[in-house]
C-alpha cells in the first residue's frame, strides 16, 4: 500500500457524464490486482477527511487509470483536473478477484453501469491464463456504455438502444442457458440490486460467483467502519467492504 501525491496525466470523456482520469504511480501500477481500488482525497469544497474509492480501470506502464461518473462536487472536481495537477492517492487497497484459486473454464463477467470499472484489468489477467471470457455489460442507454478493452461482449440497455432490451442479468441468464459454457465462474460488479440478482442466478445455476461491492469506503483500511456487509453464517457478524472485500464469494455474505 502506497500513499503519495500523483501527477495527473489526462482527463477525457468516455461516455455520457462518464470520464477517465489517469495518473502516474509506478508503485501502485506494479502492485494493483484485478478488483482492487485506490482511495483518493478530492479537493474542491469536499470533506477533506473522507477519501473516495475508485476501482483501477487500466494500467499502462507507470500510469493508472480510473473511471467515474460526474454526480456531485467531488467528481466534478476530478473532471476539472488538468495535466500536471496532483492527486492524493492511497492504494492499492482491498481483496482482488481470485483468478488463480481454481480452474476456470469460462469466466463470465457481468457489470452494470460503472461496474465496468474493474473489468479491463480482470480481462487482461484472465487472458494471460488463456481463459475463455464472456462479458455482459448493462446500462440505462447506449450513451452510457463503456465497451473498450473487453472480450466476448454482450450489451444490454434498459431502453433497448443497444443490444438486449432489459437488464444485464436477464441477458446473461438467457445466453448462459443457451450456450452452456464449460466450467463457468461469474465475476460481477455493479449496484447492489444487480449483484443480488447475479447472486440469485449463480445459486440457481450452481455457478461459482464472486461480486465486487460498492460502498462508502471513506478510509479504505478498516478504521472508519463505514462499509459493513453482513456475513452469511453469523447474524451478528459483519465484514468490511474495504478490508475484507470489496470482492466477496457470494457464499460468505448476505446479499
Secondary structure, 3 states (H helix, E strand, C coil): CEEEEEEEEEEEEEECCEEEEEEECHHHHHHCCCCCEEEEECCCCCCCCCCEEEEEEEEECCEEEEEEECCCHHHHHHHCCCCCCEEEEEEEECECCCCCCCCCCEEEEEEEHHHHHHHHHHHHHHHHCCCEEEEEEEECCHHHCCCCCCCCEEEEECCCCCCEECCHHHHHHHHHHHHCCCCEEEEEECCHHHHHHHHHHHHHHCCEEEEECCCCCCCCCCCCCCCEEEECCCCCCEEEHHHHCEEEEHHHECC
